[in-house]
Amino acid sequence: MSSKDFSFHRKSPEELLAQIEKLKRGKLKIYIGSAPGVGKTYRMLTEAHELQQEGIDIVIGLAETHGRKETAALLNNLEMIPLKEIHYKENTYMDLDVEAIIARNPEVVVIDELAHSNVPGSETDKRYRDIERILQARINVITAVNVQHLESLHDVVHDITGVSVRERIPDSVIDAADEVILIDVTAETLQKRLRDGKIYQPERIEQSLENFFTTKNLSALREIALREVADDVDDKSDKKAAQLRAAMMNEKILVCIKNDANAEKLIRRGYRIADRLRSELYILMAIDKELEELPTHIQESYAEWRDLAQQFGAHFLLEPMKERKIPQVITDVANKKQITQIILGQSIKSRVEEIAKGSIVNAIMRQTDGVDIHIVANSRKN
């Protein structure tokens, strides 16, 4: 091979470092479903038996059977790591024992309920962080989660179902998985399982059928799950091409938020657009005072939005207004950062007010060139 050929195929230092780091970790496999009861735990335990028969050293770190007899039966003849006792407020809870799993050092461990929040006083606050520790110990992990627990889908799921999902995981957890498998069943099949008592206790069945487990909700969540897994497969199979397209397009997304209930929705929407385009994401908040001069509750909101932006890999910008109006702040940042797309919340101004005081969108369009503007509708009031 000539030196020219060698240089063409040689990996960059960054690629080599990333490859070395990946070799130091265990592999992560995630079963993802559209709703509780689709069969994620059943499939994980079935796979555990298959791997065991192949001579793979596999253990169960934690499996939530929820009283389902068929699922519980699959725990027979599988080695289970005893759960750890955690004491909190005079109560005792049983949870995943990360140290025991690492000490046992199996080839593979099954850990259910990826989005679970740990009991206060645990070493980490979330189970996905526990799994990260286990992966760092070079142990392969099989886990499961429902699509409504993805952080970027929080608002979408709320709009569809009316349910605000409390336990959420960063999208980066799914992105980092070596394999993501969809467990898919129809809405009708899932409703039958519910009526047969295979998902919840009898006293919860009717209420669930009338609320979360409606045909409309389940069909919409199923479509979201199908799309999410398809996008993940495309991303993993064509990641370099996507990065190359992003570099060529040089797309940069700017999300403009203000101190209201729509801020998080805008950040999530911006992330999903930026993630599809493989582009840089900026979150802009204009402030008329120094941060420390603002009321405590506003500072706390800013900290939450900064944390969310960090989770999405975005740049969080607090921009002093300095006697500028909002459109000028936005256009100054857009021009400085070479932004190509701006995301704004829907204006609450009436048509008369827009005529009298001017439209923010029109002002931005006059002062920028070649920038697309997206308007996101306000959240519906319940």
NUSETI-358674 format. One record per residue (C-alpha): x, y, z; residue number from 1. Coordinates in nm, 2 decimals. Layout:
[[X; Y; Z]; NUM]
...
This chain:
[[0.00; 0.00; 0.00]; 1]
[[0.14; 0.34; -0.09]; 2]
[[0.18; 0.62; 0.16]; 3]
[[-0.09; 0.81; -0.01]; 4]
[[-0.34; 0.52; 0.04]; 5]
[[-0.23; 0.48; 0.40]; 6]
[[-0.29; 0.84; 0.49]; 7]
[[-0.64; 0.82; 0.33]; 8]
[[-0.75; 0.52; 0.55]; 9]
[[-0.57; 0.63; 0.87]; 10]
[[-0.80; 0.74; 1.15]; 11]
[[-0.77; 1.08; 1.31]; 12]
[[-0.64; 1.10; 1.67]; 13]
[[-0.99; 1.19; 1.79]; 14]
[[-1.14; 0.88; 1.62]; 15]
[[-0.87; 0.66; 1.77]; 16]
[[-0.93; 0.80; 2.12]; 17]
[[-1.31; 0.75; 2.08]; 18]
[[-1.25; 0.39; 1.96]; 19]
[[-1.02; 0.32; 2.25]; 20]
[[-1.27; 0.46; 2.50]; 21]
[[-1.54; 0.25; 2.36]; 22]
[[-1.33; -0.07; 2.39]; 23]
[[-1.29; 0.01; 2.76]; 24]
[[-1.67; 0.00; 2.82]; 25]
[[-1.93; -0.27; 2.83]; 26]
[[-2.19; -0.28; 2.55]; 27]
[[-2.54; -0.14; 2.62]; 28]
[[-2.85; -0.30; 2.47]; 29]
[[-3.19; -0.12; 2.52]; 30]
[[-3.53; -0.27; 2.47]; 31]
[[-3.77; 0.02; 2.40]; 32]
[[-4.15; 0.01; 2.41]; 33]
[[-4.44; 0.25; 2.35]; 34]
[[-4.61; 0.18; 2.69]; 35]
[[-4.61; -0.04; 3.00]; 36]
[[-4.70; -0.40; 2.93]; 37]
[[-4.56; -0.44; 2.58]; 38]
[[-4.33; -0.72; 2.70]; 39]
[[-3.99; -0.56; 2.74]; 40]
[[-3.90; -0.74; 3.07]; 41]
[[-4.04; -1.07; 2.93]; 42]
[[-3.81; -1.03; 2.62]; 43]
[[-3.50; -0.95; 2.83]; 44]
[[-3.55; -1.25; 3.05]; 45]
[[-3.61; -1.47; 2.75]; 46]
[[-3.28; -1.35; 2.60]; 47]
[[-3.11; -1.41; 2.94]; 48]
[[-3.20; -1.78; 2.91]; 49]
[[-3.08; -1.79; 2.55]; 50]
[[-2.75; -1.64; 2.64]; 51]
[[-2.71; -1.87; 2.94]; 52]
[[-2.77; -2.17; 2.71]; 53]
[[-2.49; -2.04; 2.49]; 54]
[[-2.25; -2.05; 2.78]; 55]
[[-2.26; -1.67; 2.85]; 56]
[[-2.21; -1.57; 3.21]; 57]
[[-2.53; -1.37; 3.27]; 58]
[[-2.69; -1.25; 3.59]; 59]
[[-3.01; -1.06; 3.68]; 60]
[[-2.93; -0.73; 3.85]; 61]
[[-3.29; -0.62; 3.88]; 62]
[[-3.61; -0.73; 3.71]; 63]
[[-3.96; -0.58; 3.77]; 64]
[[-4.22; -0.85; 3.70]; 65]
[[-4.51; -0.64; 3.84]; 66]
[[-4.68; -0.95; 3.95]; 67]
[[-4.70; -1.10; 3.60]; 68]
[[-4.68; -1.48; 3.65]; 69]
[[-4.54; -1.56; 3.30]; 70]
[[-4.26; -1.30; 3.35]; 71]
[[-4.18; -1.41; 3.70]; 72]
[[-4.15; -1.77; 3.59]; 73]
[[-3.87; -1.67; 3.36]; 74]
[[-3.65; -1.58; 3.67]; 75]
[[-3.62; -1.95; 3.75]; 76]
[[-3.27; -2.10; 3.69]; 77]
[[-3.12; -1.75; 3.65]; 78]
[[-2.86; -1.62; 3.89]; 79]
[[-2.99; -1.31; 4.07]; 80]
[[-2.78; -1.05; 4.24]; 81]
[[-2.94; -0.97; 4.58]; 82]
[[-3.08; -0.62; 4.60]; 83]
[[-2.93; -0.37; 4.84]; 84]
[[-3.12; -0.23; 5.14]; 85]
[[-3.14; 0.15; 5.15]; 86]
[[-3.28; 0.33; 5.45]; 87]
[[-3.46; 0.66; 5.41]; 88]
[[-3.70; 0.84; 5.64]; 89]
[[-3.75; 0.54; 5.87]; 90]
[[-3.84; 0.32; 5.57]; 91]
[[-3.63; 0.05; 5.40]; 92]
[[-3.62; 0.02; 5.02]; 93]
[[-3.47; -0.25; 4.80]; 94]
[[-3.27; -0.14; 4.50]; 95]
[[-3.00; -0.23; 4.25]; 96]
[[-2.66; -0.32; 4.41]; 97]
[[-2.41; -0.17; 4.18]; 98]
[[-2.11; -0.27; 4.39]; 99]
[[-2.22; -0.63; 4.41]; 100]
[[-2.26; -0.65; 4.03]; 101]
[[-1.92; -0.51; 3.97]; 102]
[[-1.77; -0.74; 4.23]; 103]
[[-1.94; -1.04; 4.07]; 104]
[[-1.81; -0.92; 3.73]; 105]
[[-2.04; -1.12; 3.49]; 106]
[[-2.02; -1.09; 3.11]; 107]
[[-2.38; -0.96; 3.10]; 108]
[[-2.63; -0.82; 3.35]; 109]
[[-3.00; -0.75; 3.30]; 110]
[[-3.12; -0.43; 3.47]; 111]
[[-3.48; -0.33; 3.43]; 112]
[[-3.65; 0.02; 3.45]; 113]
[[-3.38; 0.23; 3.29]; 114]
[[-3.56; 0.56; 3.38]; 115]
[[-3.60; 0.47; 3.75]; 116]
[[-3.52; 0.74; 4.01]; 117]
[[-3.31; 0.62; 4.30]; 118]
[[-3.40; 0.66; 4.66]; 119]
[[-3.25; 0.97; 4.82]; 120]
[[-2.92; 0.87; 4.99]; 121]
[[-2.82; 0.64; 4.70]; 122]
[[-2.48; 0.69; 4.54]; 123]
[[-2.65; 0.83; 4.22]; 124]
[[-2.98; 0.99; 4.16]; 125]
[[-3.08; 0.78; 3.86]; 126]
[[-3.05; 0.42; 3.75]; 127]
[[-2.90; 0.52; 3.41]; 128]
[[-2.61; 0.66; 3.60]; 129]
[[-2.57; 0.33; 3.79]; 130]
[[-2.57; 0.15; 3.45]; 131]
[[-2.30; 0.39; 3.33]; 132]
[[-2.08; 0.28; 3.63]; 133]
[[-2.14; -0.08; 3.54]; 134]
[[-2.05; -0.02; 3.17]; 135]
[[-1.73; 0.15; 3.28]; 136]
[[-1.64; -0.17; 3.46]; 137]
[[-1.66; -0.35; 3.12]; 138]
[[-1.98; -0.54; 3.20]; 139]
[[-2.24; -0.56; 2.92]; 140]
[[-2.59; -0.44; 3.02]; 141]
[[-2.93; -0.52; 2.88]; 142]
[[-3.20; -0.28; 3.00]; 143]
[[-3.55; -0.15; 2.90]; 144]
[[-3.74; 0.18; 2.89]; 145]
[[-4.06; 0.32; 2.74]; 146]
[[-4.04; 0.59; 2.48]; 147]
[[-4.23; 0.85; 2.69]; 148]
[[-3.94; 0.86; 2.93]; 149]
[[-3.71; 1.04; 2.68]; 150]
[[-3.64; 1.39; 2.78]; 151]
[[-3.68; 1.55; 2.44]; 152]
[[-4.03; 1.39; 2.41]; 153]
[[-4.17; 1.52; 2.74]; 154]
[[-4.38; 1.79; 2.59]; 155]
[[-4.50; 1.57; 2.30]; 156]
[[-4.61; 1.30; 2.53]; 157]
[[-4.79; 1.55; 2.76]; 158]
[[-4.97; 1.70; 2.46]; 159]
[[-5.08; 1.35; 2.34]; 160]
[[-5.18; 1.19; 2.67]; 161]
[[-5.22; 1.47; 2.92]; 162]
[[-4.97; 1.29; 3.14]; 163]
[[-4.65; 1.46; 3.26]; 164]
[[-4.39; 1.19; 3.29]; 165]
[[-4.18; 1.25; 3.60]; 166]
[[-3.90; 1.00; 3.54]; 167]
[[-3.70; 1.09; 3.24]; 168]
[[-3.36; 1.00; 3.08]; 169]
[[-3.14; 1.21; 2.85]; 170]
[[-3.16; 1.12; 2.48]; 171]
[[-2.79; 1.07; 2.49]; 172]
[[-2.84; 0.74; 2.68]; 173]
[[-3.02; 0.60; 2.38]; 174]
[[-2.77; 0.76; 2.14]; 175]
[[-2.48; 0.58; 2.33]; 176]
[[-2.65; 0.24; 2.31]; 177]
[[-2.48; -0.02; 2.09]; 178]
[[-2.82; -0.17; 2.01]; 179]
[[-3.18; -0.05; 2.04]; 180]
[[-3.46; -0.29; 1.99]; 181]
[[-3.83; -0.20; 1.96]; 182]
[[-4.08; -0.42; 2.14]; 183]
[[-4.39; -0.35; 1.93]; 184]
[[-4.76; -0.45; 1.99]; 185]
[[-5.08; -0.30; 1.86]; 186]
[[-5.30; -0.08; 2.07]; 187]
[[-5.57; -0.35; 2.06]; 188]
[[-5.33; -0.62; 2.19]; 189]
[[-5.21; -0.39; 2.47]; 190]
[[-5.56; -0.31; 2.58]; 191]
[[-5.65; -0.68; 2.58]; 192]
[[-5.35; -0.75; 2.80]; 193]
[[-5.47; -0.47; 3.03]; 194]
[[-5.82; -0.62; 3.05]; 195]
[[-5.68; -0.97; 3.12]; 196]
[[-5.50; -0.83; 3.43]; 197]
[[-5.15; -0.87; 3.28]; 198]
[[-5.04; -0.51; 3.32]; 199]
[[-5.21; -0.36; 3.63]; 200]
[[-5.41; -0.48; 3.93]; 201]
[[-5.79; -0.51; 3.87]; 202]
[[-5.88; -0.19; 4.05]; 203]
[[-5.66; 0.02; 3.80]; 204]
[[-5.79; -0.14; 3.48]; 205]
[[-6.09; 0.07; 3.40]; 206]
[[-5.93; 0.40; 3.49]; 207]
[[-5.63; 0.31; 3.27]; 208]
[[-5.85; 0.23; 2.97]; 209]
[[-6.03; 0.56; 3.00]; 210]
[[-5.71; 0.77; 3.04]; 211]
[[-5.36; 0.66; 2.93]; 212]
[[-5.45; 0.34; 2.76]; 213]
[[-5.69; 0.48; 2.50]; 214]
[[-5.66; 0.36; 2.14]; 215]
[[-5.56; 0.72; 2.03]; 216]
[[-5.29; 0.75; 2.29]; 217]
[[-5.14; 0.41; 2.24]; 218]
[[-5.14; 0.44; 1.86]; 219]
[[-4.97; 0.78; 1.88]; 220]
[[-4.71; 0.65; 2.13]; 221]
[[-4.65; 0.35; 1.91]; 222]
[[-4.59; 0.57; 1.61]; 223]
[[-4.34; 0.78; 1.81]; 224]
[[-4.16; 0.47; 1.93]; 225]
[[-4.13; 0.33; 1.57]; 226]
[[-4.00; 0.66; 1.45]; 227]
[[-3.75; 0.70; 1.73]; 228]
[[-3.60; 0.35; 1.68]; 229]
[[-3.59; 0.40; 1.30]; 230]
[[-3.41; 0.73; 1.35]; 231]
[[-3.16; 0.57; 1.59]; 232]
[[-3.08; 0.30; 1.33]; 233]
[[-3.03; 0.55; 1.06]; 234]
[[-2.81; 0.76; 1.28]; 235]
[[-2.59; 0.47; 1.38]; 236]
[[-2.56; 0.33; 1.02]; 237]
[[-2.49; 0.66; 0.85]; 238]
[[-2.34; 0.88; 1.13]; 239]
[[-2.04; 0.99; 0.93]; 240]
[[-2.25; 1.08; 0.63]; 241]
[[-2.48; 1.28; 0.86]; 242]
[[-2.19; 1.46; 1.02]; 243]
[[-2.05; 1.54; 0.68]; 244]
[[-2.38; 1.68; 0.56]; 245]
[[-2.41; 1.89; 0.87]; 246]
[[-2.06; 2.03; 0.81]; 247]
[[-2.14; 2.11; 0.45]; 248]
[[-2.47; 2.28; 0.55]; 249]
[[-2.32; 2.45; 0.85]; 250]
[[-2.66; 2.47; 1.02]; 251]
[[-2.68; 2.64; 1.36]; 252]
[[-3.00; 2.65; 1.56]; 253]
[[-3.09; 2.94; 1.80]; 254]
[[-3.37; 2.88; 2.05]; 255]
[[-3.50; 3.20; 2.21]; 256]
[[-3.67; 3.16; 2.54]; 257]
[[-3.82; 3.38; 2.80]; 258]
[[-3.93; 3.33; 3.16]; 259]
[[-4.25; 3.14; 3.10]; 260]
[[-4.40; 2.79; 3.09]; 261]
[[-4.30; 2.73; 2.73]; 262]
[[-3.92; 2.76; 2.78]; 263]
[[-3.86; 2.39; 2.83]; 264]
[[-4.08; 2.30; 2.54]; 265]
[[-3.88; 2.53; 2.31]; 266]
[[-3.55; 2.39; 2.43]; 267]
[[-3.67; 2.03; 2.36]; 268]
[[-3.81; 2.13; 2.02]; 269]
[[-3.48; 2.29; 1.93]; 270]
[[-3.28; 1.99; 2.04]; 271]
[[-3.49; 1.76; 1.82]; 272]
[[-3.44; 1.98; 1.52]; 273]
[[-3.06; 2.02; 1.59]; 274]
[[-3.03; 1.64; 1.65]; 275]
[[-3.19; 1.56; 1.31]; 276]
[[-2.96; 1.81; 1.13]; 277]
[[-2.65; 1.72; 1.34]; 278]
[[-2.61; 2.09; 1.40]; 279]
[[-2.49; 2.32; 1.68]; 280]
[[-2.76; 2.43; 1.92]; 281]
[[-2.77; 2.76; 2.11]; 282]
[[-3.03; 2.86; 2.38]; 283]
[[-3.07; 3.23; 2.42]; 284]
[[-3.22; 3.41; 2.72]; 285]
[[-3.21; 3.79; 2.72]; 286]
[[-3.20; 3.95; 3.07]; 287]
[[-3.24; 4.32; 3.17]; 288]
[[-3.04; 4.29; 3.49]; 289]
[[-2.74; 4.11; 3.62]; 290]
[[-2.81; 3.75; 3.70]; 291]
[[-2.75; 3.79; 4.08]; 292]
[[-2.99; 4.09; 4.09]; 293]
[[-3.29; 3.88; 3.96]; 294]
[[-3.54; 3.72; 4.21]; 295]
[[-3.43; 3.38; 4.35]; 296]
[[-3.71; 3.18; 4.18]; 297]
[[-3.61; 3.32; 3.84]; 298]
[[-3.24; 3.23; 3.90]; 299]
[[-3.35; 2.88; 3.98]; 300]
[[-3.55; 2.86; 3.66]; 301]
[[-3.24; 2.97; 3.46]; 302]
[[-3.03; 2.71; 3.64]; 303]
[[-3.29; 2.44; 3.54]; 304]
[[-3.28; 2.55; 3.18]; 305]
[[-2.91; 2.56; 3.18]; 306]
[[-2.89; 2.21; 3.30]; 307]
[[-3.14; 2.10; 3.03]; 308]
[[-2.94; 2.27; 2.77]; 309]
[[-2.62; 2.10; 2.90]; 310]
[[-2.80; 1.76; 2.88]; 311]
[[-2.87; 1.83; 2.52]; 312]
[[-2.52; 1.94; 2.44]; 313]
[[-2.63; 2.30; 2.37]; 314]
[[-2.47; 2.64; 2.44]; 315]
[[-2.67; 2.83; 2.70]; 316]
[[-2.64; 3.21; 2.65]; 317]
[[-2.76; 3.47; 2.90]; 318]
[[-2.74; 3.79; 2.71]; 319]
[[-2.77; 4.14; 2.88]; 320]
[[-3.01; 4.36; 2.70]; 321]
[[-2.82; 4.68; 2.76]; 322]
[[-3.10; 4.91; 2.65]; 323]
[[-3.16; 4.70; 2.34]; 324]
[[-3.50; 4.56; 2.25]; 325]
[[-3.56; 4.18; 2.22]; 326]
[[-3.54; 4.16; 1.84]; 327]
[[-3.21; 4.34; 1.84]; 328]
[[-3.06; 4.11; 2.11]; 329]
[[-3.17; 3.81; 1.90]; 330]
[[-3.03; 3.94; 1.57]; 331]
[[-2.70; 4.05; 1.73]; 332]
[[-2.65; 3.69; 1.86]; 333]
[[-2.77; 3.54; 1.54]; 334]
[[-2.53; 3.74; 1.33]; 335]
[[-2.24; 3.69; 1.57]; 336]
[[-2.29; 3.31; 1.59]; 337]
[[-2.38; 3.28; 1.22]; 338]
[[-2.72; 3.12; 1.30]; 339]
[[-2.92; 2.97; 1.02]; 340]
[[-3.24; 2.88; 1.20]; 341]
[[-3.42; 3.07; 1.48]; 342]
[[-3.69; 2.91; 1.70]; 343]
[[-3.94; 3.14; 1.88]; 344]
[[-4.24; 3.09; 2.09]; 345]
[[-4.58; 3.20; 1.97]; 346]
[[-4.64; 3.57; 2.04]; 347]
[[-4.92; 3.66; 2.29]; 348]
[[-4.96; 4.00; 2.13]; 349]
[[-5.29; 4.08; 1.96]; 350]
[[-5.30; 4.18; 1.60]; 351]
[[-5.36; 4.54; 1.70]; 352]
[[-5.06; 4.53; 1.93]; 353]
[[-4.84; 4.39; 1.66]; 354]
[[-4.94; 4.67; 1.42]; 355]
[[-4.89; 4.94; 1.69]; 356]
[[-4.56; 4.80; 1.84]; 357]
[[-4.43; 4.59; 1.56]; 358]
[[-4.38; 4.22; 1.51]; 359]
[[-4.07; 4.05; 1.66]; 360]
[[-4.05; 3.82; 1.36]; 361]
[[-4.06; 4.10; 1.11]; 362]
[[-3.80; 4.29; 1.30]; 363]
[[-3.56; 3.99; 1.30]; 364]
[[-3.62; 3.92; 0.93]; 365]
[[-3.53; 4.28; 0.85]; 366]
[[-3.20; 4.25; 1.03]; 367]
[[-3.09; 3.91; 0.92]; 368]
[[-3.02; 3.74; 0.59]; 369]
[[-3.09; 3.38; 0.49]; 370]
[[-3.22; 3.28; 0.84]; 371]
[[-3.52; 3.05; 0.87]; 372]
[[-3.76; 3.13; 1.16]; 373]
[[-3.98; 2.87; 1.33]; 374]
[[-4.27; 2.96; 1.55]; 375]
[[-4.37; 2.71; 1.81]; 376]
[[-4.73; 2.72; 1.94]; 377]
[[-4.78; 2.77; 2.31]; 378]
[[-4.87; 2.48; 2.53]; 379]
[[-5.24; 2.41; 2.56]; 380]
[[-5.40; 2.52; 2.89]; 381]
[[-5.57; 2.24; 3.07]; 382]
